Amino acid sequence: MAGAERLAIVGGVRTPFQRAGTGFRRTSAVDLARSVMVEAIARCEVDPAQIDEVILGCAGQPFDAQNVARVAALRAGVPESVPATTVHRNCASGMEAITEALLRVRAGAGGLFLVGGVEAMSRFPLLFGEAATEWFTALSRAKGAVARLRTAARWRPRFLAPRVALLDGLRDPVSGMMMGETAELLAREFSIPRDEQDAFALESHRRAEWAQAERRFEVEIAPIVGLDGGTTSVESDNGPRPGLTREQLLKLKPYFDRRFGTVTVGNSCQLTDGAVALLVASEARAKELRLAPLGWLVEFAYAGLDPARMGLGPVHATARLLERAGRKLDDFPIVELNEAFAAQVLACAKAFESDDFARTKLGLERAMGRLDLQRVNVNGGAIALGHPIAATGARLVLTALHEIRRRRERRALATLCVGGGQGAALALEAA
Amino acid sequence: MSAFSLSEADGVLTLRFDLPGEKVNLLTLATMDEFELRLEEVARRRDAKALLIESGKPGSFIAGADLRAFAELADVAAAEAASRRGQSVFARLEALPMATVALIHGACVGGGLELALACRHRVASDDPATKLGLPEVQLGILPGFGGTQRLPAVVGLVASLPLLLTGRRLAARAARRIGLVDALAPPERLREAALAVVAAPPRRGPRSWSGRAVEAALRTLPPLRRLLFSKARRQVVARAGDVYPAPLRILDAVAASCDSRRETGFAVESRLLGELLTGPVSRNLVRLFLLAERAPGEKEATRTIERAFVAGAGQMGAAIASLFAGAGIGTRLHDAAPAALARGVGKARELLRKRFRDDDAAARAAIDRLDPSIGRHGLKACDVALEAIVEVADAKRRLLAELEANLPDHALLLTNTSSLDLDELGKGLARSDRLVGLHFFHPAETMRLVEVVRGRGTSEEAVALACSLARRLGKVPVVVANRPGFLVNRLLTPYLLEGERLVGEGAPIAALDRALRAAGMPMGPIELLDEVGLDVALHVGGVMGAAFPERFGEVGLVRQLVAEGALGRKSGRGFYLHRARRRPEPRFARPAAAAAAAGSGGPSASASSTELQWVERLLLPVVAEAWRCLDERVVAGEDELDLAMMLGAGFLVPHGGPTRFARGRGLAAIVAGLERLEARHGARFAVPDALRAAAR
């Protein structure tokens, strides 16, 4: 709704993003989150006691840190009196945290919020299967030596086979498809061949490499010093591969469909660890506290769609957003569209400019317009930088705002697809 | 007003100790009298099931005997009598017909623990505040109310010796492990735990069967006991020579406790307490304790300090940052070089883990309060900023100016400089009234002294706040003027330079260091140089030489070693070779001279006179320099000077520090000694006018 209250994005930071199993493989989600919270508070020069609530997105919360937002906030020195909540909208959890803050502002329930997202994908656990879990439970309940022995004798070697939570988490239970399989479906339906996907992936890496050389991320990244209580530091993203070639990408075999597939690990986003924290405020509070915002969240939209085709989420959500905000696709010179898979982004591009799609799927008279890939993910996207599930949404917002400021542009669109069949879209404006 | 109150419930008597007008319970002569009367009252109650003794002070049980009263005891007989009095009162406690239990929450040390030991049982709260110990050895005495007799009986010989000899305080869990307390419980449930222990008394002594076996063997085999004691004696002598008499007397008292006639053991304890308490070493240690207590600064005055910024993550910066974080202050540790910052924050975290090793949650909270910061963000929220970067004036000046530009108006600006002029560093600052030197000593986590340096423009408020901050960080502040070397480094200079000179003249370094340790120094000059770092010593020596060329001219050996890359312990080689066992570097060992000096078996007359000369040449110029410092008003007075030198350098602690040592010798004798040295060795031994005047 045009004219509705907007949210000041005061500022924020992110950790360097690290491929899962590398730099942050021993770092808990709590430690990642608290580092960026401390830094965000320091850089925005805010008194943590004035924060009304902490809202953090996290898709795979650590079992030993229930409500990771609360645990991280307390350890980051946010006073006990500040409540905290963890939110989950799969890949859009980082955006969910931000839009939740906006809703609270619009409801008059607070003026200053610490938001963001964190994902420690390296730390997703291995689980005992159901049969094994039942056996353990029975053993702990058995009373007396005889009963215990009898239960012990029921043990089977297959109990050792773990469930990999990460893999389970990346499969949509309703459609039964892995995320990559939904991308394969879109690649088939929208006729996106392998070499186009690889070309897109290569371009993502090239742009990220260039952005790193130009130190574009310096203003966003807060290096982690003294990792895991030791003396090493992590200062930059390690996802982008300098000097990556088409031939190297071509060598990779399709991962989700071995025989006829086109989606490989090279043209998919990388499993990654990272965290983002932002300070956001109502316009009035920002003025009161004399905080100069980096930019504004003006409007947002979430949309639901077929889980098997979740990759088209950005198209559905953007359609809703444009209607709500009274805008056209062309109004956004900068777009951050999360690169879950090259096939998925390219499918979205085709859907955006397809009148047929607009009419049949979106209930619109004609297509929203051409999505110029030149202005999409100009500093590289998740294929190169990685996709720590809940952190990504917040990173897209942060990076988009810095980019429009740099280019002296007015507006940016941040949008992503959400596993399970959703899309999220945020309309951002420069300060 | 009475300090004790007796109550009863369900046939169980409770005696509550709440000393009126004091924050903690102390055992004064008056309270001992009252306690005895109460015990007589309790003794008549044969029907009572048990007596529980608890404290009415929140967070503390009994903090020991009243030190001030004991410091005033005039002679050996009076001291011995005081000990016997305490022993007899606690003997009454021990002899009560019913079971007795001490309910311990908080500090239970010295006489307080002796009281608890006279009870049949002890229960303690499993709380970080609960600490049990017998720290009398740290004041040069021993526990004189039966502690040396009862502790070995309760926890066994093997566990009792380290506690008595080091005076360390145990946390509740550790106390339970050795059987010093019988059960742990939350503070609100101590009563229930006490009654449970009375109903089912646990076994005395070590909990492990091997521990019990050892104790049984020690009890029944006198030769084994003798072996234990002689080993302990050797260890004590190796560590501190015989400069401090208390540890050896403690061993004597404990040995007497193994004598089957109990009375002899207690009598020995009293006699030895009398000797020690009135002896010069204990008097000096007590004086040191009281001087440190009376130092300026109030912890409570730092309530407004919530966040700090420490710039410079080297050894000092890291340790200082850990002190801030450990004191509950949110701290940002900054360094321009990420690798140095990572090392520094790692070191700071390690220090915090060590400090809070008994309390995981506190360790985690302290580490969370410490954040590494590559940028200079967060200054606006800081109440204090401290720089601990390299000793280069330009760099420090620039950094201080940058810090000041971003700090809020009320913030304190501190520098850890050890050798630079505070006023020079403050040039160009808009608010030099809030610039104060806060000079820590290495290693900052353990050395208790902080020199609070007052610059020309520094306000009194800033000095007072800096002193209070030092207190909050667990340190003892001494205010000094902004003169070269401030106080401690300046007074150590003649000690170190003369040591270097003696080595140049051929003195073997091991013998030299040994002689100075025997004279009451914690380290001889050469091992101190190696410890400090020869590069550091060269730098400080250079600064002092430039400021006072007539006295502190360079000797040259240290420079030579530094040029060879031998920097002391940190580089594995200095004057000594620092390997598995420290050995003098062959050049400085002079075995032939050492053999001649040692003679065969015992020191010859010429050897000990050589050593005496060494001691004279090293200590007298320090005394002279001390009087110059007093005259220049570098420090407020002799007490403050002694306090600083003892805490900052361990200087002649058994003798009470430089000025007390000098007055003990007699200032006239000191002057005469200096004149002799001046005649033989030159103007650097000149007698300052202030000293000559004081000697008259």
Interface residues (C-beta under 8 A of the other chain):
Chain A: R34 V38 E39 I41 A42 R43 E45 D47 R75 A76 G77 A222 P223 V225 G226 L227 G229 G230 T231 T232 S233 E235
Chain B: G330 R332 P338 A339 L341 A342 R343 V345 G346 R349 R364 I367 D368 R369 D371 P372 S373 I374 G375 H377 G378 K380 A381
